[in-house]
Amino acid sequence: MVMLLLWTKVFSRLVSMYRSNGTVIENPPHTHPRGTEILVVLEGTLFVGFVTSNTENRLFTKTLNKGEVFVFPVGLIHFQFNVGKTNAIAISSLSSQNAGVITIADADFGSNPPINPDVLTKAFQLDKNVVEELQKEFGGDN
């Protein structure tokens, strides 16, 4: 994977640019609790989406090509995935200098100290062994 992160201040906003060879998720499911994100694709093709809040949990997705834009509302879980056969380049901007970021899998399975596996087993309806393996994979300290 080729991943390039460039961070720069533009009009008091944080702008990020990343590049991927298309073999991995550029940005796994995450949320910005204090900021809306706007993303524009400069090269390639990205599959993007977000999930609305409880109780509806509706998924909105779009395949973006060069020049297309997508907005991720503040606080909603969202992702970007390169579905093209070439590198993808995108620029995203956040509405806050301190938008925060919570990567869902890291937070759930890699917390320190770890969340009790019984809690995650019930929440995700997974076998306890699967939860414990995920916690090991994400760095949870069982």
DSSP file (Angstrom, degrees, kcal/mol; ACC not computed):
  #  RESIDUE AA STRUCTURE BP1 BP2  ACC     N-H-->O    O-->H-N    N-H-->O    O-->H-N    TCO  KAPPA ALPHA  PHI   PSI    X-CA   Y-CA   Z-CA
    1    1 A M              0   0    0      0, 0.0     2,-0.6     0, 0.0    19,-0.1   0.000 360.0 360.0 360.0 134.6    0.0    0.0    0.0
    2    2 A V        +     0   0    0      2,-0.0     2,-0.5     0, 0.0    20,-0.2  -0.943 360.0 176.1-105.4 116.1    1.2    3.5   -0.8
    3    3 A M        -     0   0    0     -2,-0.6     2,-0.5    17,-0.1    17,-0.2  -0.982   7.1-176.8-125.8 125.0   -0.3    5.9    1.6
    4    4 A L        -     0   0    0     15,-0.5     2,-0.5    -2,-0.5    15,-0.3  -0.980   2.9-171.2-123.8 123.0    0.6    9.6    1.5
    5    5 A L        -     0   0    0     -2,-0.5     2,-0.5    13,-0.2    13,-0.2  -0.963   3.5-178.5-116.2 122.2   -0.7   12.0    4.1
    6    6 A L  E     -A   17   0A   0     11,-1.1    11,-0.8    -2,-0.5     2,-0.5  -0.981   7.4-165.8-117.4 123.0   -0.2   15.7    3.7
    7    7 A W  E     +A   16   0A   0     -2,-0.5     2,-0.3     9,-0.2     9,-0.2  -0.928  18.6 156.0-111.6 129.4   -1.5   18.0    6.4
    8    8 A T  E     -A   15   0A   0      7,-1.2     7,-1.7    -2,-0.5     2,-0.5  -0.992  41.1-115.2-148.5 151.6   -1.8   21.7    5.8
    9    9 A K  E     +A   14   0A   0     -2,-0.3     2,-0.4     5,-0.2     5,-0.2  -0.780  33.0 175.9 -87.9 129.5   -3.8   24.6    7.1
   10   10 A V  E >  S-A   13   0A   0      3,-2.3     3,-1.8    -2,-0.5    -2,-0.0  -0.960  73.1 -22.4-135.5 116.9   -6.1   26.2    4.5
   11   11 A F  T 3  S-     0   0    0     -2,-0.4     3,-0.1     1,-0.3    -1,-0.1   0.887 124.0 -56.7  48.7  45.2   -8.4   29.0    5.7
   12   12 A S  T 3  S+     0   0    0      1,-0.2     2,-0.3    85,-0.0    -1,-0.3   0.697 116.5 115.5  60.9  22.3   -8.1   27.7    9.2
   13   13 A R  E <   -A   10   0A   0     -3,-1.8    -3,-2.3    84,-0.1     2,-0.5  -0.897  69.7-118.3-117.5 150.9   -9.4   24.2    8.1
   14   14 A L  E     -A    9   0A   0     82,-0.4    80,-1.4    -2,-0.3     2,-0.4  -0.774  30.7-168.4 -88.0 127.1   -7.5   21.0    8.2
   15   15 A V  E     -AB   8  93A   0     -7,-1.7    -7,-1.2    -2,-0.5     2,-0.4  -0.959   2.1-169.5-117.9 132.5   -7.0   19.5    4.7
   16   16 A S  E     -AB   7  92A   0     76,-2.1    76,-2.3    -2,-0.4     2,-0.4  -0.945   5.7-169.4-122.2 145.4   -5.8   15.9    4.2
   17   17 A M  E     +AB   6  91A   0    -11,-0.8   -11,-1.1    -2,-0.4     2,-0.3  -0.999  11.5 178.6-130.8 133.5   -4.7   14.3    1.0
   18   18 A Y  E     - B   0  90A   0     72,-1.2    72,-1.1    -2,-0.4     2,-0.4  -0.947  13.7-158.2-136.0 156.6   -4.1   10.6    0.7
   19   19 A R  E     + B   0  89A   0     -2,-0.3   -15,-0.5   -15,-0.3     2,-0.3  -0.984  12.4 178.8-133.1 142.3   -3.1    8.1   -2.0
   20   20 A S  E     - B   0  88A   0     68,-0.9    68,-1.1    -2,-0.4   -17,-0.1  -0.981  35.3-132.7-142.1 154.1   -3.7    4.4   -2.2
   21   21 A N        -     0   0    0     -2,-0.3    66,-0.1    66,-0.2   -18,-0.1   0.375  56.2-108.6 -87.3   5.9   -2.9    1.6   -4.6
   22   22 A G  S    S+     0   0    0      2,-0.2    65,-0.0   -20,-0.2     4,-0.0   0.504  94.1 105.0  88.1   3.7   -6.5    0.3   -4.3
   23   23 A T  S    S+     0   0    0      2,-0.1     2,-0.3     3,-0.0    -1,-0.0   0.578  80.9  31.9 -94.8  -8.4   -5.7   -2.8   -2.3
   24   24 A V  S    S-     0   0    0     58,-0.0    58,-0.7     0, 0.0     2,-0.4  -0.874  94.0 -82.6-138.9 169.9   -6.9   -1.6    1.1
   25   25 A I  E     -E   81   0B   0     -2,-0.3    56,-0.2     1,-0.2    -2,-0.1  -0.638  31.7-155.7 -72.3 127.7   -9.5    0.7    2.7
   26   26 A E  E    S+     0   0B   0     54,-0.5    55,-0.2    -2,-0.4    -1,-0.2   0.934  86.3  10.3 -66.7 -45.9   -8.2    4.2    2.6
   27   27 A N  E    S-E   80   0B   0     53,-1.8    53,-1.8    -3,-0.1    -1,-0.3  -0.858  80.7-150.7-141.0  97.1  -10.3    5.3    5.5
   28   28 A P  E     -     0   0B   0      0, 0.0    50,-0.2     0, 0.0    76,-0.1  -0.121  52.8 -55.3 -64.9 168.1  -12.1    2.5    7.5
   29   29 A P  E    S+     0   0B   0      0, 0.0    75,-1.8     0, 0.0    76,-0.5  -0.184  81.1 142.5 -49.7 126.1  -15.4    3.3    9.2
   30   30 A H  E     -EF  78 103B   0     48,-2.2    48,-2.8    73,-0.3     2,-0.3  -0.912  35.7-137.2-154.3 175.2  -14.8    6.3   11.5
   31   31 A T  E     - F   0 102B   0     71,-1.6    71,-2.3    -2,-0.3    46,-0.1  -0.982   9.2-144.4-142.2 153.4  -16.5    9.4   12.8
   32   32 A H    >   -     0   0    0     44,-0.4    43,-2.2    -2,-0.3     3,-1.3  -0.930  16.1-166.2-115.2 102.1  -15.6   13.1   13.5
   33   33 A P  T 3  S+     0   0    0      0, 0.0    67,-0.2     0, 0.0    -1,-0.1   0.695  84.8  33.1 -66.7 -18.0  -17.6   14.0   16.6
   34   34 A R  T 3  S+     0   0    0     65,-2.5     2,-0.3    66,-0.2    64,-0.2   0.086 114.2  51.3-126.1  25.0  -17.1   17.8   16.1
   35   35 A G    <   -     0   0    0     -3,-1.3    40,-0.6    64,-0.3     2,-0.3  -0.968  62.2-130.3-164.3 146.1  -16.9   18.3   12.4
   36   36 A T        -     0   0    0     -2,-0.3    59,-2.2    38,-0.2     2,-0.4  -0.709  30.8-146.3 -87.4 144.9  -18.5   17.9    9.0
   37   37 A E  E     -DC  72  94A   0     35,-2.4    35,-3.4    -2,-0.3     2,-0.4  -0.933  11.3-166.8-117.0 138.5  -16.2   16.5    6.3
   38   38 A I  E     -DC  71  93A   0     55,-2.5    55,-2.5    -2,-0.4     2,-0.4  -0.986  10.2-167.5-121.2 136.7  -16.3   17.3    2.5
   39   39 A L  E     -DC  70  92A   0     31,-2.8    31,-2.2    -2,-0.4     2,-0.4  -0.975   8.3-170.1-128.6 135.3  -14.3   15.2    0.1
   40   40 A V  E     -DC  69  91A   0     51,-2.6    51,-2.4    -2,-0.4     2,-0.5  -0.992  21.0-133.6-124.2 133.8  -13.4   15.8   -3.6
   41   41 A V  E     + C   0  90A   0     27,-2.3    26,-3.6    -2,-0.4    49,-0.3  -0.746  22.8 176.9 -88.6 125.2  -11.8   13.1   -5.8
   42   42 A L  E    S+     0   0A   0     47,-3.0     2,-0.3    -2,-0.5    48,-0.2   0.779  71.4   5.3 -94.5 -34.3   -8.8   14.4   -7.8
   43   43 A E  E    S+ C   0  89A   0     46,-1.9    46,-2.0    23,-0.1    -1,-0.4  -0.991 108.2   7.5-147.5 149.1   -7.9   11.0   -9.4
   44   44 A G  S    S-     0   0    0     -2,-0.3    22,-0.5    44,-0.2     2,-0.4  -0.305  83.7 -63.6  85.2-163.1   -9.4    7.5   -9.4
   45   45 A T        -     0   0    0     41,-0.3    38,-1.5    20,-0.2    39,-1.1  -0.995  41.9-171.7-135.8 125.3  -12.6    6.1   -8.1
   46   46 A L  E     -HG  64  82B   0     18,-2.2    18,-3.7    -2,-0.4     2,-0.6  -0.951  17.6-146.5-119.7 138.0  -13.8    5.9   -4.5
   47   47 A F  E     +HG  63  81B   0     34,-3.5    34,-2.0    -2,-0.4     2,-0.3  -0.920  34.3 174.9 -96.0 121.5  -16.8    4.2   -3.0
   48   48 A V  E     +HG  62  80B   0     14,-2.7    14,-2.1    -2,-0.6     2,-0.3  -0.848   7.2 151.0-128.0 160.8  -17.9    6.3   -0.1
   49   49 A G  E     -HG  61  79B   0     30,-1.6    30,-1.9    -2,-0.3     2,-0.3  -0.981  23.4-148.1-175.3 168.3  -20.7    6.3    2.4
   50   50 A F  E     -HG  60  78B   0     10,-2.1    10,-2.9    -2,-0.3     2,-0.4  -0.969  16.9-131.6-144.4 160.6  -22.1    7.1    5.8
   51   51 A V  E     -HG  59  77B   0     26,-2.3    26,-0.5    -2,-0.3     8,-0.2  -0.949  24.4-127.8-115.6 131.7  -24.7    5.7    8.2
   52   52 A T        -     0   0    0      6,-2.6    25,-0.1    -2,-0.4     3,-0.1  -0.156  38.6 -83.6 -69.9 172.1  -27.4    7.8    9.8
   53   53 A S    >>  -     0   0    0      1,-0.1     4,-2.0     4,-0.1     3,-0.6  -0.162  67.2 -44.5 -72.0 167.2  -28.0    7.8   13.5
   54   54 A N  T 34 S+     0   0    0      1,-0.3    -1,-0.1     2,-0.2     4,-0.0  -0.327 112.9  28.0 -56.3 149.2  -30.1    5.3   15.5
   55   55 A T  T 34 S+     0   0    0     -3,-0.1    -1,-0.3     2,-0.0    -3,-0.0  -0.994 126.8  37.0 -97.3 -10.0  -32.8    4.1   15.1
   56   56 A E  T <4 S-     0   0    0     -3,-0.6    -2,-0.2     2,-0.1    -3,-0.1   0.918  70.6-172.5 -72.3 -43.3  -32.9    4.2   11.3
   57   57 A N     <  -     0   0    0     -4,-2.0     2,-0.3     1,-0.2    -3,-0.1   0.889  18.5-179.7  49.9  45.8  -29.2    3.4   10.6
   58   58 A R        -     0   0    0     -5,-0.3    -6,-2.6     1,-0.0     2,-0.5  -0.612  21.2-136.0 -82.0 133.9  -29.7    4.1    6.9
   59   59 A L  E     -H   51   0B   0     -2,-0.3     2,-0.5    -8,-0.2    -8,-0.2  -0.782  16.5-169.3 -92.7 127.0  -26.7    3.7    4.7
   60   60 A F  E     +H   50   0B   0    -10,-2.9   -10,-2.1    -2,-0.5     2,-0.3  -0.976  17.0 169.7-112.9 125.5  -26.0    6.4    2.0
   61   61 A T  E     +H   49   0B   0     -2,-0.5     2,-0.3   -12,-0.2   -12,-0.2  -0.905  13.9 177.8-133.8 161.7  -23.3    5.5   -0.6
   62   62 A K  E     -H   48   0B   0    -14,-2.1   -14,-2.7    -2,-0.3     2,-0.7  -0.951  28.7-129.0-158.7 143.5  -22.0    6.8   -3.8
   63   63 A T  E     -H   47   0B   0     -2,-0.3     2,-0.4   -16,-0.2   -16,-0.2  -0.883  33.7-155.7 -93.3 119.3  -19.2    5.8   -6.2
   64   64 A L  E     -H   46   0B   0    -18,-3.7   -18,-2.2    -2,-0.7     2,-0.2  -0.800  11.5-171.8-102.7 136.7  -17.2    9.0   -6.8
   65   65 A N    >   -     0   0    0     -2,-0.4     3,-2.4   -20,-0.2   -24,-0.4  -0.643  49.6 -47.4-113.4 175.6  -15.0    9.6   -9.9
   66   66 A K  T 3  S+     0   0    0    -22,-0.5   -24,-0.2     1,-0.3    -1,-0.2  -0.129 127.6  14.9 -46.9 128.3  -12.6   12.4  -10.7
   67   67 A G  T 3  S+     0   0    0    -26,-3.6    -1,-0.3     1,-0.3     2,-0.2   0.308  95.8 124.6  89.7  -8.6  -14.1   15.8   -9.9
   68   68 A E    <   -     0   0    0     -3,-2.4   -27,-2.3   -27,-0.2     2,-0.3  -0.553  44.7-151.4 -90.4 154.9  -17.0   14.6   -7.8
   69   69 A V  E     -D   40   0A   0    -29,-0.2     2,-0.3    -2,-0.2   -29,-0.2  -0.885  10.8-172.6-126.2 149.6  -17.7   15.7   -4.2
   70   70 A F  E     -D   39   0A   0    -31,-2.2   -31,-2.8    -2,-0.3     2,-0.4  -0.996  12.6-146.5-142.8 143.4  -19.3   14.1   -1.1
   71   71 A V  E     -D   38   0A   0     -2,-0.3   -33,-0.2   -33,-0.2    -2,-0.0  -0.940   3.6-159.0-113.4 131.5  -20.3   15.5    2.3
   72   72 A F  E     -D   37   0A   0    -35,-3.4   -35,-2.4    -2,-0.4     3,-0.1  -0.941  26.0-127.4-107.4 113.0  -20.1   13.4    5.5
   73   73 A P    >   -     0   0    0      0, 0.0     3,-1.8     0, 0.0   -41,-0.2  -0.199  37.7 -81.6 -62.8 150.9  -22.4   15.0    8.2
   74   74 A V  T 3  S+     0   0    0      1,-0.2   -38,-0.2   -43,-0.1     3,-0.1  -0.198 109.9   5.4 -52.1 132.9  -20.9   15.8   11.6
   75   75 A G  T 3  S+     0   0    0    -43,-2.2     2,-0.3   -40,-0.6    -1,-0.2   0.332  94.9 125.9  80.2  -6.8  -20.7   12.8   13.9
   76   76 A L    <   -     0   0    0     -3,-1.8   -44,-0.4   -44,-0.2     2,-0.2  -0.649  67.1-109.2 -91.3 144.1  -21.9   10.1   11.5
   77   77 A I  E     + G   0  51B   0    -26,-0.5   -26,-2.3    -2,-0.3     2,-0.3  -0.496  52.2 163.0 -67.2 131.1  -19.9    6.9   10.8
   78   78 A H  E     -EG  30  50B   0    -48,-2.8   -48,-2.2   -28,-0.2     2,-0.3  -0.920  18.6-169.1-147.4 170.8  -18.4    7.1    7.3
   79   79 A F  E     - G   0  49B   0    -30,-1.9   -30,-1.6    -2,-0.3     2,-0.3  -0.967  13.8-145.8-155.8 163.8  -15.8    5.5    5.1
   80   80 A Q  E     -EG  27  48B   0    -53,-1.8   -53,-1.8    -2,-0.3   -54,-0.5  -0.993  17.7-177.9-137.1 138.9  -13.9    5.8    1.8
   81   81 A F  E     -EG  25  47B   0    -34,-2.0   -34,-3.5    -2,-0.3     2,-0.7  -0.992  27.2-127.6-141.5 128.3  -12.7    2.8   -0.2
   82   82 A N  E     + G   0  46B   0    -58,-0.7   -36,-0.2    -2,-0.4   -38,-0.0  -0.654  32.0 167.6 -77.8 112.9  -10.7    2.7   -3.5
   83   83 A V        +     0   0    0    -38,-1.5   -37,-0.2    -2,-0.7    -1,-0.2   0.363  46.0  98.7-105.2   2.8  -12.6    0.6   -6.0
   84   84 A G  S    S-     0   0    0    -39,-1.1     4,-0.1     2,-0.2   -37,-0.0  -0.273  79.4-122.2 -84.5 174.3  -10.6    1.6   -9.0
   85   85 A K  S    S+     0   0    0      2,-0.1     2,-0.2    -2,-0.1    -1,-0.1   0.391  94.1  51.1 -95.2   0.8   -7.8   -0.2  -10.7
   86   86 A T  S    S-     0   0    0      1,-0.1   -41,-0.3   -41,-0.1    -2,-0.2  -0.751 103.2 -68.7-126.7 174.7   -5.4    2.8  -10.2
   87   87 A N        -     0   0    0     -2,-0.2     2,-0.4   -43,-0.1   -66,-0.2  -0.283  46.0-141.6 -59.6 151.0   -4.4    5.0   -7.3
   88   88 A A  E     -B   20   0A   0    -68,-1.1   -68,-0.9   -44,-0.2     2,-0.4  -0.954  13.7-168.4-115.6 139.0   -7.0    7.3   -5.9
   89   89 A I  E     +BC  19  43A   0    -46,-2.0   -47,-3.0    -2,-0.4   -46,-1.9  -0.997  14.6 164.9-126.5 131.2   -6.2   10.8   -4.8
   90   90 A A  E     -BC  18  41A   0    -72,-1.1   -72,-1.2    -2,-0.4     2,-0.5  -0.978  26.0-145.0-141.7 153.7   -8.7   12.9   -2.8
   91   91 A I  E     -BC  17  40A   0    -51,-2.4   -51,-2.6    -2,-0.3     2,-0.4  -0.979  18.4-171.9-118.0 132.8   -8.7   16.0   -0.7
   92   92 A S  E     -BC  16  39A   0    -76,-2.3   -76,-2.1    -2,-0.5     2,-0.4  -0.942   4.3-164.7-123.4 150.4  -10.9   16.3    2.3
   93   93 A S  E     -BC  15  38A   0    -55,-2.5   -55,-2.5    -2,-0.4     2,-0.3  -0.982   9.2-145.5-132.4 143.8  -11.6   19.3    4.5
   94   94 A L  E     - C   0  37A   0    -80,-1.4   -80,-0.3    -2,-0.4   -57,-0.2  -0.824  17.3-131.6-111.0 149.6  -13.2   19.4    7.9
   95   95 A S  S    S+     0   0    0    -59,-2.2     2,-0.3    -2,-0.3   -58,-0.1   0.432  90.4  49.6 -78.9   1.6  -15.4   22.2    9.3
   96   96 A S  S >  S-     0   0    0    -60,-0.2     3,-0.8   -82,-0.1   -82,-0.4  -0.993  70.4-138.5-141.4 145.1  -13.4   22.4   12.5
   97   97 A Q  T 3  S+     0   0    0     -2,-0.3     3,-0.1     1,-0.3    -1,-0.1   0.696 113.4  37.4 -70.5 -18.6   -9.8   22.7   13.5
   98   98 A N  T 3  S+     0   0    0    -64,-0.2    -1,-0.3     1,-0.1    -3,-0.0  -0.461  70.9 144.5-130.0  58.9  -10.6   20.1   16.2
   99   99 A A    <   -     0   0    0     -3,-0.8   -65,-2.5   -66,-0.1   -64,-0.3   0.752  46.5-147.8 -70.4 -24.3  -13.1   17.8   14.5
  100  100 A G        -     0   0    0    -68,-0.2     2,-0.3   -67,-0.2   -66,-0.2   0.161   3.0-129.5  72.5 160.8  -11.7   14.7   16.3
  101  101 A V        -     0   0    0    -69,-0.2     2,-0.5   -68,-0.1   -69,-0.2  -0.963  18.4-174.7-149.5 133.5  -11.6   11.2   14.9
  102  102 A I  E     -F   31   0B   0    -71,-2.3   -71,-1.6    -2,-0.3     2,-0.6  -0.965  15.8-151.3-127.7 112.0  -12.8    7.9   16.3
  103  103 A T  E  >  -F   30   0B   0     -2,-0.5     4,-2.7   -73,-0.2   -73,-0.3  -0.762  15.4-143.1 -83.5 121.9  -12.0    4.8   14.2
  104  104 A I  H  > S+     0   0    0    -75,-1.8     4,-2.6    -2,-0.6     5,-0.3   0.900  93.3  42.2 -59.1 -52.9  -14.8    2.4   15.0
  105  105 A A  H  > S+     0   0    0    -76,-0.5     4,-3.0     1,-0.2     5,-0.5   0.910 115.9  50.4 -63.9 -41.3  -13.0   -0.9   15.1
  106  106 A D  H  > S+     0   0    0      1,-0.2     4,-1.8     3,-0.2    -1,-0.2   0.920 113.2  46.1 -61.4 -43.2  -10.0    0.6   16.9
  107  107 A A  H  < S+     0   0    0     -4,-2.7     4,-0.4     2,-0.2    -2,-0.2   0.912 119.6  39.1 -67.0 -42.3  -12.2    2.1   19.6
  108  108 A D  H  < S+     0   0    0     -4,-2.6     7,-0.4    -5,-0.2    -2,-0.2   0.907 132.5  21.3 -75.8 -42.3  -14.3   -1.1   20.1
  109  109 A F  H  < S+     0   0    0     -4,-3.0    31,-0.7    -5,-0.3    29,-0.3   0.553 126.3  46.0-107.4  -9.0  -11.6   -3.7   19.8
  110  110 A G  S  < S+     0   0    0     -4,-1.8    -3,-0.2    -5,-0.5    -1,-0.1   0.182  75.2 136.1-120.0  18.1   -8.4   -1.9   20.6
  111  111 A S        -     0   0    0     -4,-0.4    30,-0.5    -3,-0.1    -4,-0.1  -0.222  56.8-108.4 -65.8 157.6   -9.4    0.2   23.6
  112  112 A N  S    S+     0   0    0      1,-0.2    28,-0.1    28,-0.1    -1,-0.0  -0.950 112.7  25.6-132.7 111.8   -7.0    0.4   26.6
  113  113 A P  S    S-     0   0    0      0, 0.0    -1,-0.2     0, 0.0    29,-0.1   0.594 115.4-114.5 -70.8 162.7   -8.0   -1.1   28.9
  114  114 A P        -     0   0    0      0, 0.0     2,-0.2     0, 0.0    -2,-0.1  -0.280  23.7-107.2 -68.6 150.3  -10.0   -3.4   26.7
  115  115 A I        -     0   0    0     -7,-0.4     5,-0.1     1,-0.1    20,-0.0  -0.542  50.9 -89.8 -69.0 140.2  -13.8   -3.6   26.8
  116  116 A N    >>  -     0   0    0     -2,-0.2     4,-1.5     1,-0.2     3,-1.3  -0.320  33.6-132.7 -53.1 125.6  -15.0   -6.7   28.5
  117  117 A P  H 3> S+     0   0    0      0, 0.0     4,-2.8     0, 0.0     5,-0.2   0.793 104.8  62.8 -54.9 -30.0  -15.3   -9.4   25.7
  118  118 A D  H 3> S+     0   0    0      2,-0.2     4,-1.9     1,-0.2     5,-0.2   0.878 102.1  50.5 -63.3 -36.4  -18.8  -10.3   27.1
  119  119 A V  H <> S+     0   0    0     -3,-1.3     4,-2.6     2,-0.2    -1,-0.2   0.940 114.4  42.5 -65.5 -47.4  -20.0   -6.8   26.3
  120  120 A L  H  X S+     0   0    0     -4,-1.5     4,-2.7     2,-0.2     6,-0.3   0.854 110.0  57.9 -69.6 -34.2  -18.7   -6.9   22.7
  121  121 A T  H  X>S+     0   0    0     -4,-2.8     5,-1.3    -5,-0.2     4,-0.8   0.929 113.6  38.9 -58.9 -45.8  -19.9  -10.5   22.2
  122  122 A K  H  <5S+     0   0    0     -4,-1.9    -2,-0.2     3,-0.2    -1,-0.2   0.917 116.6  50.4 -71.5 -43.8  -23.5   -9.4   23.1
  123  123 A A  H  <5S+     0   0    0     -4,-2.6    -2,-0.2     1,-0.2    -3,-0.2   0.895 123.4  29.1 -63.8 -41.7  -23.2   -6.0   21.2
  124  124 A F  H  <5S-     0   0    0     -4,-2.7    -1,-0.2    -5,-0.2    -2,-0.2   0.432 101.6-126.8-100.3  -0.4  -21.9   -7.5   17.9
  125  125 A Q  T  <5 +     0   0    0     -4,-0.8     2,-0.3    -5,-0.2    -3,-0.2   0.924  61.7 141.7  53.2  49.5  -23.6  -10.9   18.3
  126  126 A L      < -     0   0    0     -5,-1.3    -1,-0.2    -6,-0.3     2,-0.1  -0.802  61.1 -93.4-116.1 158.2  -20.2  -12.7   17.8
  127  127 A D    >>  -     0   0    0     -2,-0.3     4,-1.9     1,-0.1     3,-0.6  -0.462  37.2-121.4 -64.2 142.4  -18.6  -15.7   19.4
  128  128 A K  H 3> S+     0   0    0      1,-0.2     4,-2.5     2,-0.2     5,-0.2   0.846 112.9  57.2 -58.6 -35.8  -16.5  -14.7   22.4
  129  129 A N  H 3> S+     0   0    0      2,-0.2     4,-2.1     1,-0.2    -1,-0.2   0.876 105.7  50.5 -63.1 -37.3  -13.4  -16.3   20.7
  130  130 A V  H <> S+     0   0    0     -3,-0.6     4,-2.5     2,-0.2    -2,-0.2   0.922 110.4  49.3 -65.2 -44.5  -13.9  -14.1   17.7
  131  131 A V  H  X S+     0   0    0     -4,-1.9     4,-2.5     1,-0.2    -2,-0.2   0.924 110.9  49.5 -60.3 -45.5  -14.1  -11.0   19.9
  132  132 A E  H  X S+     0   0    0     -4,-2.5     4,-1.8     1,-0.2    -1,-0.2   0.876 111.0  49.8 -64.3 -37.2  -11.0  -12.0   21.8
  133  133 A E  H  X S+     0   0    0     -4,-2.1     4,-2.6     2,-0.2    -1,-0.2   0.906 110.7  49.9 -66.0 -41.5   -9.1  -12.5   18.5
  134  134 A L  H  X S+     0   0    0     -4,-2.5     4,-2.5     1,-0.2     6,-0.3   0.898 108.5  52.8 -63.4 -40.1  -10.3   -9.1   17.2
  135  135 A Q  H  <>S+     0   0    0     -4,-2.5     5,-3.0     1,-0.2     4,-0.5   0.892 110.6  47.4 -64.1 -38.1   -9.1   -7.5   20.5
  136  136 A K  H ><5S+     0   0    0     -4,-1.8     3,-0.8     3,-0.2    -2,-0.2   0.923 112.3  50.1 -65.2 -43.3   -5.6   -9.1   20.0
  137  137 A E  H 3<5S+     0   0    0     -4,-2.6    -2,-0.2     1,-0.2    -1,-0.2   0.880 114.9  42.7 -62.8 -39.9   -5.6   -8.0   16.3
  138  138 A F  T 3<5S-     0   0    0     -4,-2.5    -1,-0.2   -29,-0.3    -2,-0.2   0.393 122.9-100.7 -92.0   2.9   -6.5   -4.4   17.3
  139  139 A G  T < 5 +     0   0    0     -3,-0.8    -3,-0.2    -4,-0.5   -29,-0.2   0.543  63.7 157.6  95.5   6.2   -4.2   -4.2   20.2
  140  140 A G      < -     0   0    0     -5,-3.0     2,-1.0   -31,-0.7    -1,-0.3  -0.374  43.0-126.7 -62.6 146.8   -6.6   -4.8   23.1
  141  141 A D              0   0    0    -30,-0.5    -1,-0.1     1,-0.2    -5,-0.1  -0.690 360.0 360.0-103.5  81.4   -4.8   -6.1   26.2
  142  142 A N              0   0    0     -2,-1.0    -1,-0.2   -10,-0.1    -6,-0.1   0.462 360.0 360.0 -88.0 360.0   -6.5   -9.3   27.3
